[in-house]
Every structure is written in structure tokens, then in C-alpha cells.
Amino acid sequence: MTLQARTNRRTSDAKEEALAEVTEEPTKRLNVEISAKLHRRVKMAAVVGDTTIVEIVTAALTEYLDEVNS
């Protein structure tokens, strides 16, 4: 009997894409205080949309800044 390390079964295309995005460009941490209700809404949207809070916030900030700067 030989022992082998278990492989991670949670690997997915979305995870690989997210890791690729993160490694492409340097990142900075952004900490903000938001209401518990808004946090819960964002978290639920991430779960339902099969995405991450980071992706939602990044998309929202990008859209807002593009609109303001146009």
C-alpha cells in the first residue's frame, strides 16, 4: 500500500480565471465600512451569480469611474 497526497477537487475554470486575473496586475487592499444589510446583499449576489465579492466591487467601481470620467 502506498500513500498519495489527495488532489484538490475544488479546482474550477472560474478559480483559474480569477487567479490569472490577480496575478496579471498588482493589487492593493481596499477596506471600507458598509452596512451589514448591504454586505449581505453583495454576498448573496456573489453566491447567486457564482462570482466573488471582489469581482462585483471591481465591476461596480470600474463602471462608476468610467461614467464619471466620460
Backbone torsions as a table, in degrees:
resi	resn	phi	psi	omega
1	MET	NA	128.6	177.8
2	THR	-112.2	146.7	178.0
3	LEU	-95.7	136.9	178.2
4	GLN	-130.9	148.8	176.9
5	ALA	-72.5	141.1	177.5
6	ARG	-74.7	144.1	176.0
7	THR	-90.1	154.0	179.0
8	ASN	-76.0	118.4	-178.4
9	ARG	-86.2	-2.8	-176.1
10	ARG	-91.6	8.9	-179.8
11	THR	-67.2	135.0	179.2
12	SER	-145.5	164.9	178.0
13	ASP	-61.8	-41.4	-179.5
14	ALA	-62.1	-40.5	179.6
15	LYS	-64.7	-43.2	179.6
16	GLU	-64.9	-40.2	177.6
17	GLU	-64.1	-43.2	179.6
18	ALA	-62.2	-42.3	178.0
19	LEU	-64.9	-37.7	178.5
20	ALA	-64.5	-42.2	178.9
21	GLU	-62.8	-43.5	-177.6
22	VAL	-65.2	-38.5	-176.8
23	THR	-80.9	-15.1	-179.8
24	GLU	-71.8	-41.0	-173.9
25	GLU	-128.9	138.9	177.4
26	PRO	-59.8	147.6	-178.6
27	THR	-117.8	161.0	174.4
28	LYS	-130.3	144.7	179.1
29	ARG	-79.6	138.6	177.4
30	LEU	-124.3	115.6	178.6
31	ASN	-109.8	126.8	178.8
32	VAL	-135.5	151.4	174.5
33	GLU	-95.5	122.1	175.5
34	ILE	-130.0	162.3	-180.0
35	SER	-65.8	153.7	178.0
36	ALA	-61.0	-35.9	-179.7
37	LYS	-64.3	-44.7	179.1
38	LEU	-66.2	-41.0	178.5
39	HIS	-60.3	-43.4	178.9
40	ARG	-62.4	-41.1	178.9
41	ARG	-63.6	-43.4	179.5
42	VAL	-65.3	-43.0	-179.7
43	LYS	-62.5	-42.8	178.3
44	MET	-65.6	-40.0	178.1
45	ALA	-62.2	-37.5	178.5
46	ALA	-65.6	-43.2	-179.8
47	VAL	-65.7	-49.2	-178.3
48	VAL	-63.7	-39.8	-178.4
49	GLY	-85.1	3.5	-178.9
50	ASP	50.9	49.9	-179.7
51	THR	-136.8	-167.3	179.3
52	THR	-119.3	159.9	176.1
53	ILE	-61.8	-38.5	178.7
54	VAL	-58.0	-45.5	-179.6
55	GLU	-65.1	-39.5	179.0
56	ILE	-64.8	-48.1	-178.6
57	VAL	-65.1	-41.8	178.6
58	THR	-61.2	-45.2	179.2
59	ALA	-63.7	-42.9	-179.3
60	ALA	-65.0	-44.7	179.1
61	LEU	-65.5	-41.7	179.0
62	THR	-62.0	-46.4	179.7
63	GLU	-61.5	-44.9	179.7
64	TYR	-62.0	-47.9	-177.8
65	LEU	-67.1	-36.2	176.1
66	ASP	-63.3	-39.3	180.0
67	GLU	-68.8	-43.9	-178.5
68	VAL	-66.8	-37.6	-175.8
69	ASN	-88.4	4.6	-179.7
70	SER	-98.6	NA	NA
